[in-house]
Amino acid sequence: MVIVLFGENCTGKSAIAAALQRRLDAAVYSGRDYLRFGKNEDGAKAAFSALLSEGGTGRNIIYVAAEPEQLALPPKDCFSVLVTAELDTIKRRFAARTGGRLPAPVAAILERKHGMFDTLPHDLHLRDGAQSAAEAAETIEKAARAKRNA
């Protein structure tokens, strides 16, 4: 099973991925991790896409994407989960990652990017704060299995 968690930075994707990893004994890849699959970017993308298309050769895979172009890598039949959070939450979390202060140019980028994934197709939409990461992982697993068995 291939599950893609996608959304803006600081929406809780990594916490959910960690809970899913424990629950499904899955391999987790994020962002540009695909680069380790080849000697150049095009070859790496092709090799990583092939791995995802094969369903991880028997192992569950979770791919965490924070950039729209990364969504071209997984197969169309994967289970995709949009993870969103309020802009204030994203800013607060980003500031915590950068020593407690959010520079104005970074805040402007976060504001400009907010909502950029909201209209993309997905199988499930999780809003940060509605569930714990463990509860979200359970929700995702049940929904992904239901889709696969449909």
C-alpha positions in Angstrom: 0.0 0.0 0.0 1.3 3.5 -0.9 0.0 6.4 1.1 0.9 10.0 0.2 0.5 12.7 2.9 0.7 16.1 1.3 0.2 19.7 2.4 2.0 22.8 3.4 5.0 22.9 5.9 4.1 22.6 9.6 0.7 21.0 9.1 1.4 17.8 11.0 2.3 15.5 8.1 5.5 14.2 9.7 3.8 13.4 13.0 1.1 11.5 11.2 3.7 9.7 9.0 5.6 8.6 12.2 2.3 7.2 13.7 1.5 5.5 10.4 5.0 4.0 10.1 4.6 2.4 13.5 1.1 1.2 12.7 1.8 -0.2 9.2 5.5 -1.1 9.5 6.0 1.2 6.6 9.0 2.8 4.9 8.7 6.6 5.0 10.1 8.9 2.4 9.7 12.7 2.3 10.4 15.5 -0.1 13.5 14.9 -2.2 14.5 11.6 -0.5 14.0 10.2 -4.0 17.3 11.6 -5.0 19.1 8.7 -3.4 17.5 6.3 -5.9 19.6 7.4 -8.9 22.8 9.1 -10.1 20.9 12.1 -11.5 17.6 13.7 -10.7 15.7 12.3 -13.7 17.0 8.8 -13.1 16.2 9.1 -9.4 12.7 10.3 -10.0 12.1 7.4 -12.4 13.5 4.8 -10.0 11.5 6.2 -7.1 8.3 6.4 -9.1 8.8 2.7 -10.2 9.2 1.7 -6.5 6.0 3.5 -5.6 4.1 2.0 -8.6 5.2 -1.5 -7.5 3.7 -0.8 -4.1 7.1 -1.0 -2.4 7.6 -4.6 -3.4 5.5 -5.9 -0.6 6.2 -3.2 2.0 3.9 -0.3 2.8 5.2 3.1 1.8 4.4 6.5 3.1 5.5 9.5 1.0 5.4 12.9 2.6 5.2 15.8 0.1 5.3 19.5 0.8 5.8 20.7 -2.8 3.2 20.3 -5.6 5.7 18.9 -8.1 6.5 16.0 -5.7 2.9 14.8 -6.3 3.9 13.7 -9.8 6.0 10.9 -8.4 3.4 8.5 -6.8 1.0 6.4 -8.9 -2.5 7.8 -9.5 -4.0 4.9 -7.6 -2.2 5.5 -4.3 -4.1 6.7 -1.3 -3.7 10.4 -0.9 -4.3 12.5 2.2 -4.4 16.3 2.3 -3.2 17.6 5.6 -4.1 21.2 6.4 -3.7 23.6 9.3 -4.7 27.2 10.0 -2.2 29.8 8.9 -1.6 31.0 12.5 -0.8 27.4 13.5 1.7 27.0 10.6 3.4 30.3 11.4 3.7 29.4 15.1 5.2 26.0 14.3 7.5 27.5 11.7 8.7 30.1 14.2 9.4 27.4 16.8 11.6 25.6 14.2 13.6 28.8 13.6 14.4 29.8 17.2 11.0 31.3 18.1 11.1 34.2 15.6 9.4 34.3 12.2 11.2 36.6 9.8 8.8 38.8 7.8 9.9 37.4 4.4 9.2 33.9 5.6 5.8 34.9 7.0 5.0 36.4 3.6 6.0 33.2 1.8 3.8 31.1 4.2 0.9 33.5 3.6 1.3 33.3 -0.2 1.5 29.4 -0.1 -1.3 28.9 2.3 -4.1 26.9 0.7 -2.0 26.0 -2.4 -2.9 22.3 -2.0 -6.6 22.7 -1.1 -8.0 22.2 -4.6 -5.9 19.2 -5.5 -7.6 15.8 -5.6 -7.3 13.6 -2.5 -8.9 10.6 -0.9 -9.0 12.0 2.6 -8.7 15.5 4.1 -7.3 15.8 7.7 -7.4 19.1 9.5 -4.7 19.6 12.1 -6.0 19.5 15.6 -9.1 17.4 14.8 -7.3 14.2 15.8 -4.1 13.2 17.4 -1.4 11.7 15.1 -2.3 8.2 16.3 -6.0 8.7 15.7 -5.2 10.2 12.2 -3.1 7.2 11.4 -6.0 4.9 12.4 -8.4 6.9 10.2 -6.0 6.8 7.3 -5.4 3.1 7.6 -9.1 2.2 7.7 -9.9 4.5 4.7 -6.9 3.2 2.7 -7.9 -0.4 3.3 -11.5 0.3 2.4 -10.4 2.0 -0.9 -8.1 -0.9 -1.7 -10.9 -3.5 -1.0 -13.6 -1.6 -2.9 
